[in-house]
């Protein structure tokens, strides 16, 4: 018995609406998201000022996306962890710490990419 529903354009539009709701929740609840957005804006401005090439734009775009995606997944993991384990649980703490570590890892990778792109031009 298949649980797959047939394709409906209206359902896809609703899915986009749910995704936009998720982005709004993320932006309203996560202070670090705004730090990443400001950093991304600075990177984009610097890219225009220093006239970086298409390959460099691609590298920076992927780095920005990587950081934002890991921050969003971290937020989702935190929400889920708080739901299934509302009181303190050492294993839940590990889950949150690993997710936060992923964000830090992505941010450091983005910093390295930014250095590779921008330092020779400065």
C-alpha positions as CSV (number, residue, x, y, z in Angstrom):
1,X,0.0,0.0,0.0
2,X,1.6,3.2,-1.2
3,X,1.5,6.3,1.1
4,X,2.5,8.6,-1.7
5,X,-0.1,11.1,-2.8
6,X,-0.4,12.2,-6.4
7,X,1.3,15.4,-7.4
8,X,-0.8,18.5,-7.0
9,X,0.4,22.0,-7.8
10,X,-1.6,23.4,-4.9
11,X,0.2,21.1,-2.4
12,X,3.6,22.3,-3.7
13,X,2.6,25.9,-3.2
14,X,1.5,25.0,0.4
15,X,4.9,23.4,0.9
16,X,6.7,26.5,-0.1
17,X,4.5,28.4,2.4
18,X,5.6,26.1,5.1
19,X,9.2,26.5,4.2
20,X,8.8,30.3,4.3
21,X,7.2,30.0,7.7
22,X,10.2,28.0,8.9
23,X,12.6,30.7,7.6
24,X,10.6,33.4,9.4
25,X,10.7,31.4,12.7
26,X,14.4,30.9,12.3
27,X,15.0,34.7,11.7
28,X,12.6,35.6,14.6
29,X,14.1,33.3,17.2
30,X,17.8,32.9,16.4
31,X,20.1,35.9,17.2
32,X,23.1,34.1,15.6
33,X,21.2,34.1,12.3
34,X,21.4,37.8,12.2
35,X,25.1,37.8,12.9
36,X,25.6,35.4,10.0
37,X,23.4,37.7,7.8
38,X,25.5,40.7,8.7
39,X,28.7,38.8,8.0
40,X,27.3,37.6,4.6
41,X,26.3,41.2,3.7
42,X,29.9,42.4,4.5
43,X,31.3,39.6,2.4
44,X,29.0,40.4,-0.5
45,X,29.9,44.1,-0.3
46,X,33.6,43.3,-0.1
47,X,33.1,41.1,-3.2
48,X,31.7,44.0,-5.2
49,X,34.4,46.4,-3.9
50,X,37.2,44.0,-4.8
51,X,35.6,42.9,-8.0
52,X,36.0,39.2,-7.4
53,X,35.6,36.7,-10.3
54,X,32.8,34.2,-10.9
55,X,34.6,31.3,-9.3
56,X,35.3,33.4,-6.2
57,X,31.6,34.4,-6.1
58,X,30.7,30.7,-6.3
59,X,33.0,29.8,-3.5
60,X,31.7,32.5,-1.2
61,X,28.1,31.7,-2.1
62,X,28.6,28.1,-1.1
63,X,30.3,29.2,2.1
64,X,27.5,31.5,3.0
65,X,24.9,28.9,2.2
66,X,26.8,26.3,4.3
67,X,26.8,28.5,7.4
68,X,23.2,29.4,7.0
69,X,22.1,25.8,6.4
70,X,24.0,24.5,9.4
71,X,22.6,27.2,11.6
72,X,19.1,26.3,10.4
73,X,19.6,22.6,11.0
74,X,21.1,23.4,14.4
75,X,17.9,25.3,15.2
76,X,15.7,22.5,14.1
77,X,17.7,20.0,16.1
78,X,17.4,22.2,19.2
79,X,13.6,22.6,18.8
80,X,13.2,18.8,18.4
81,X,15.6,18.1,21.3
82,X,13.6,20.5,23.5
83,X,10.4,18.8,22.5
84,X,11.5,15.2,23.2
85,X,13.6,16.1,26.3
86,X,12.1,19.2,28.0
87,X,14.1,18.6,31.2
88,X,17.9,18.4,31.3
89,X,19.3,15.3,29.8
90,X,23.0,14.7,29.4
91,X,22.5,13.0,26.0
92,X,20.3,15.9,24.8
93,X,23.1,18.2,25.7
94,X,25.5,16.2,23.6
95,X,23.0,16.3,20.7
96,X,22.8,20.1,21.0
97,X,26.6,20.5,21.4
98,X,27.4,18.4,18.3
99,X,24.8,20.5,16.2
100,X,26.4,23.7,17.5
101,X,29.8,22.3,16.7
102,X,28.7,21.8,13.1
103,X,27.8,25.5,12.9
104,X,31.2,26.4,14.3
105,X,32.9,24.1,11.8
106,X,31.0,25.6,8.9
107,X,31.8,29.1,10.1
108,X,35.5,28.3,10.3
109,X,35.4,26.8,6.8
110,X,33.7,29.9,5.5
111,X,36.3,32.1,7.2
112,X,39.1,30.1,5.5
113,X,37.4,30.4,2.1
114,X,36.9,34.1,2.7
115,X,40.6,34.4,3.5
116,X,41.6,32.5,0.4
117,X,39.5,34.8,-1.7
118,X,40.1,38.2,-0.1
119,X,43.6,38.2,1.4
120,X,45.4,38.2,-1.9
121,X,43.3,41.2,-3.0
122,X,43.9,43.2,0.1
